[in-house]
Amino acid sequence: MNDLKETKTILLSSWKLFKTRATILVAFFFIYLIISAFASIILYALPENLPLKSGLQIFVLLLLYSVFSICHIRNMNYTIKQQPFSMPHLNDEKRTLMNHFFATILYSAIVSIGILFFIIPGIYWAIRLQFYSYAIIEKGLGAIESIRYSWHLTRNASTELLILTAYALLVLCVGLILFILGIFIAIPYILMIQCYTHKILSKG
């Protein structure tokens, strides 16, 4: 990915793909938010003196995020390949789930450290390492290997990825302005942009 024309193509192609499965992708994201919200409420209601309460909250929410990522990325790939929607059997995804869980912790730690150093390094690392999920879910890599994979994959595409990230933030802002309900379209579309971008980069 080395020019702005291709960036525009990614945005338009992602939108066309998103529209073909919009109902399913939006519904799946909505269900994830509802489950996460209920889990947060239940965890918040736990006694304050409960040992490791904060750790339990983080564990449950990260686990839910990993389950969502596995299911959503697989179905975005089905969308790109024009294959039928299918829910993965999580019993067969135990290793993937574990790797994604720990990789998310590692990714969050790296980005957080970067943000502490004048914010810009954190943004840069977040953009460069964003494809770790795809390395785990599609390539079967481990947590550390997935971070290395994303860093290597994005080495010549920083500018284009920054433009795509800026566009994604704009889409998110528009979604928030539209009575917040717009985020249920904005975020699944942004995730489709990310998925399609990964396809372009991994082919290159």
C-alpha positions, 0 to 999 in steps of 0.5 A: 500500500503505497499511495493515496489512491489505494487508500481511497479504494480501501475506504470505498471497497470496505463500505461496499463489503460492509453494506452486504452484511451490515445487519449481521455485523451491526447486530453482532457488535450490538450483542457484544456491547450488551453482554459487556455492559451487563458483565460490567454492571455485575462486576461493579456490584461485587463487594469492594472488599473482594480480593482482586476485584479490579483484576477480575473485571479486567479479565472478564472484559478482556475475555469478552473482547477476545471472543468478540474479535475471533467471531467478528474477524472470522465473519468479516473474512467470510464477507470479503470472500462472499461466504455464508455467515458462520459462528466459530466453535469456541471449543476449537478456538481455545489456543486462539482465545488464549493467545489473543487474550495475552496479546491484547494485554501486551498490545495495551501495555506497549501503547500505554507506555508509548502514550506516557512518552509524549503521546505520539509514540503511543499513537504510532505504536497503536497504528503499527501493531493494530493487526496483531489480532489477524496474526493470531486468528488467521495465521495461528501465531502466538502473542509475541509473534503476532506483535512482531508480525504486525510491526513487520507488516506495516513497516512501509505503510505508516502514512497510509495507515495514519490517513485511514486512522484519521478517517476512522476517527472522523467516522466515529465522531460522526457516529457519536454526533448522530445521537450516539446510535450512529456508532453501531454502524460506524464501529463495524464499518471501521472494523471492516476497513481494518480487515480489508486493509490487512488483506491488502497489506498481507498480499503485498 
